[in-house]
Amino acid sequence: MIAFLRGTVEDITESSLVLDVHGVGYEVLVPGQLLSSIGGTGQEMKLYTYMQVREDAVVLFGFLTKDDLSMFKMLIGVNGVGPKAGLAILSALGADDLRFAVLSDDAKKIAKTPGIGAKTAQKIILELKDKLDLQDAFEKKLAAPTVGAEVAAAAGNSVVQDAVEALVALGYGSTESLKAVRSVNPDEHMDVETVLKAALKHLF
């Protein structure tokens, strides 16, 4: 079992990315929110993985956090929800919104996921509600960084992370913030203020 992968993003497709780990390319299916937040190829990334072994293929699913992976495993534990459906739900909602949808009996929100009907959404709520705690959901929501900040952190660059978080705090979206910071091509010799000023020029 592959617990996680750490490597360089070699390629990005509509539903997956290829991670170069010491010369071996692993294709990993990842949530759409993660794909839209990646600034491009060449960055370092760590993904927590789930491996599905089928008769005709071995498929890897990857997530930025252990929390996302945990929610994914809970989803696919629901009868009738496979790994691709679980990934689609996390792509549409994210772990935090999914938790609140389950705890508030909001089947309509879950059913907005392409391919997930009302009956399946209701079944997810029925089977997961007792496994989730409202207080824990609030604590995780408050503690969780933005997707863009998570990507920056996974890339291992504190200057990038701080600059992205500063832009998000100014009201910019996490995806556009990350792309703006990435466009500056920051290195270890640049401080946060310099990166931030250059990134803001790309946003105006």
C-alpha positions as CSV (number, residue, x, y, z in Angstrom):
1,M,0.0,0.0,0.0
2,I,1.3,3.4,-0.9
3,A,0.5,5.8,2.0
4,F,1.8,9.0,0.3
5,L,3.9,10.3,-2.5
6,R,6.3,13.2,-2.5
7,G,7.6,14.5,-5.9
8,T,7.6,17.0,-8.7
9,V,4.4,17.7,-10.7
10,E,5.4,16.5,-14.2
11,D,2.0,16.8,-16.0
12,I,-1.6,18.0,-15.3
13,T,-4.7,16.6,-17.0
14,E,-8.4,17.3,-16.5
15,S,-8.7,14.9,-13.6
16,S,-5.3,13.9,-12.6
17,L,-1.7,14.9,-12.2
18,V,1.6,13.0,-12.8
19,L,4.0,13.1,-10.0
20,D,7.7,12.4,-10.7
21,V,9.0,10.5,-7.7
22,H,12.8,9.8,-8.2
23,G,12.3,9.3,-11.9
24,V,9.1,7.2,-11.7
25,G,5.9,8.9,-12.9
26,Y,2.8,8.2,-10.8
27,E,-0.6,9.2,-12.3
28,V,-2.8,10.3,-9.4
29,L,-6.5,11.2,-9.6
30,V,-7.1,14.2,-7.4
31,P,-10.0,16.5,-6.5
32,G,-10.9,19.3,-8.9
33,Q,-10.2,22.0,-6.3
34,L,-6.6,20.8,-6.1
35,L,-6.1,20.8,-9.8
36,S,-7.4,24.3,-10.2
37,S,-5.1,25.6,-7.5
38,I,-1.9,24.2,-9.0
39,G,0.1,27.0,-10.6
40,G,1.8,24.6,-13.1
41,T,4.3,21.9,-13.5
42,G,7.6,21.7,-11.8
43,Q,6.5,22.3,-8.2
44,E,7.2,19.9,-5.3
45,M,4.1,18.3,-3.8
46,K,3.2,15.7,-1.2
47,L,0.0,13.7,-1.6
48,Y,-1.7,11.3,0.8
49,T,-2.9,8.4,-1.3
50,Y,-5.5,5.7,-1.6
51,M,-4.8,2.8,-3.9
52,Q,-7.7,1.0,-5.6
53,V,-6.8,-2.4,-7.0
54,R,-9.1,-3.7,-9.7
55,E,-8.9,-6.7,-12.0
56,D,-7.9,-4.5,-15.0
57,A,-6.0,-1.6,-13.3
58,V,-4.4,-0.2,-10.2
59,V,-5.6,3.4,-9.6
60,L,-4.2,6.0,-7.2
61,F,-6.3,8.7,-5.6
62,G,-4.4,11.6,-4.0
63,F,-5.2,14.3,-1.4
64,L,-3.3,17.3,0.1
65,T,-4.3,16.5,3.7
66,K,-4.9,13.4,5.9
67,D,-8.3,14.9,6.6
68,D,-9.3,14.9,3.0
69,L,-8.1,11.3,2.7
70,S,-10.1,10.3,5.8
71,M,-13.3,11.8,4.4
72,F,-12.7,10.1,1.1
73,K,-12.4,6.7,2.9
74,M,-15.6,7.4,4.8
75,L,-17.4,8.2,1.6
76,I,-16.3,5.0,-0.2
77,G,-17.4,3.0,2.9
78,V,-21.0,4.0,2.0
79,N,-22.7,1.3,0.1
80,G,-23.0,2.3,-3.6
81,V,-20.3,5.0,-3.4
82,G,-17.2,4.0,-5.3
83,P,-13.8,5.8,-5.4
84,K,-14.6,7.9,-8.5
85,A,-18.0,9.0,-7.0
86,G,-16.2,9.8,-3.7
87,L,-13.7,11.9,-5.5
88,A,-16.4,13.7,-7.5
89,I,-18.2,14.6,-4.2
90,L,-15.0,16.0,-2.6
91,S,-14.3,17.9,-5.9
92,A,-17.7,19.6,-5.7
93,L,-17.8,20.2,-1.9
94,G,-14.5,19.7,-0.2
95,A,-14.2,17.9,3.1
96,D,-15.4,20.8,5.3
97,D,-18.6,21.5,3.3
98,L,-19.3,17.8,3.0
99,R,-19.1,17.5,6.8
100,F,-21.6,20.3,7.3
101,A,-23.9,19.0,4.6
102,V,-24.1,15.7,6.3
103,L,-24.6,17.1,9.8
104,S,-27.3,19.5,8.6
105,D,-29.1,16.8,6.5
106,D,-28.5,18.9,3.4
107,A,-29.0,16.1,0.8
108,K,-29.7,18.7,-2.0
109,K,-26.2,20.1,-1.6
110,I,-24.6,16.7,-1.9
111,A,-26.8,15.8,-4.8
112,K,-25.5,18.8,-6.8
113,T,-22.5,16.6,-7.5
114,P,-22.6,15.3,-11.1
115,G,-23.6,11.6,-11.0
116,I,-24.9,11.7,-7.4
117,G,-28.7,11.4,-7.1
118,A,-31.0,12.3,-4.2
119,K,-31.2,8.7,-2.9
120,T,-27.4,8.3,-2.8
121,A,-27.0,11.7,-1.1
122,Q,-29.6,10.6,1.5
123,K,-27.7,7.3,2.0
124,I,-24.4,9.2,2.6
125,I,-26.1,11.3,5.3
126,L,-27.7,8.3,6.9
127,E,-24.4,6.3,7.1
128,L,-22.0,9.1,7.9
129,K,-24.0,11.3,10.4
130,D,-23.2,9.2,13.4
131,K,-19.5,9.2,12.5
132,L,-19.2,13.0,12.4
133,D,-19.2,15.5,15.3
134,L,-20.4,19.1,14.9
135,Q,-17.8,20.6,17.3
136,D,-15.0,18.7,15.5
137,A,-16.3,20.0,12.2
138,F,-16.2,23.6,13.3
139,E,-12.7,23.2,14.8
140,K,-11.4,21.6,11.5
141,K,-13.1,24.4,9.5
142,L,-11.4,27.1,11.6
143,A,-8.0,25.4,11.5
144,A,-8.0,24.5,7.8
145,P,-5.9,26.8,5.5
146,T,-7.2,27.6,2.1
147,V,-6.6,25.2,-0.7
148,G,-4.1,27.6,-2.3
149,A,-2.2,27.9,1.0
150,E,-2.2,24.1,1.3
151,V,-0.7,23.8,-2.2
152,A,1.9,26.4,-1.3
153,A,2.7,24.5,1.9
154,A,2.9,21.2,0.0
155,A,5.3,22.9,-2.4
156,G,7.6,23.5,0.6
157,N,8.0,27.2,0.1
158,S,7.1,29.3,3.2
159,V,7.5,32.6,1.3
160,V,5.0,31.4,-1.3
161,Q,2.6,30.3,1.5
162,D,2.8,33.6,3.4
163,A,2.3,35.6,0.2
164,V,-0.7,33.5,-0.8
165,E,-2.3,33.8,2.7
166,A,-1.7,37.6,2.7
167,L,-3.5,37.9,-0.7
168,V,-6.4,35.8,0.5
169,A,-6.6,38.0,3.6
170,L,-6.9,41.0,1.3
171,G,-10.0,39.4,-0.3
172,Y,-8.5,37.6,-3.4
173,G,-9.5,34.0,-4.2
174,S,-7.0,31.3,-3.3
175,T,-6.6,30.1,-6.9
176,E,-5.9,33.6,-8.3
177,S,-3.7,34.4,-5.4
178,L,-1.5,31.3,-5.9
179,K,-1.3,31.9,-9.7
180,A,-0.3,35.5,-9.1
181,V,2.4,34.5,-6.6
182,R,3.6,31.7,-8.9
183,S,3.9,34.2,-11.8
184,V,6.6,36.1,-9.8
185,N,8.8,33.0,-9.7
186,P,9.8,33.6,-6.1
187,D,13.0,32.0,-4.8
188,E,14.6,31.6,-1.3
189,H,16.3,35.0,-1.6
190,M,13.1,37.0,-1.9
191,D,11.1,38.1,1.1
192,V,7.4,38.1,1.5
193,E,6.9,41.8,1.0
194,T,8.8,41.8,-2.3
195,V,6.8,38.8,-3.6
196,L,3.6,40.4,-2.4
197,K,4.2,43.7,-4.3
198,A,5.1,41.9,-7.5
199,A,2.1,39.6,-7.2
200,L,-0.3,42.5,-6.7
201,K,0.9,44.0,-10.0
202,H,-0.3,40.8,-11.8
203,L,-3.7,41.1,-10.1
204,F,-4.4,44.7,-11.2
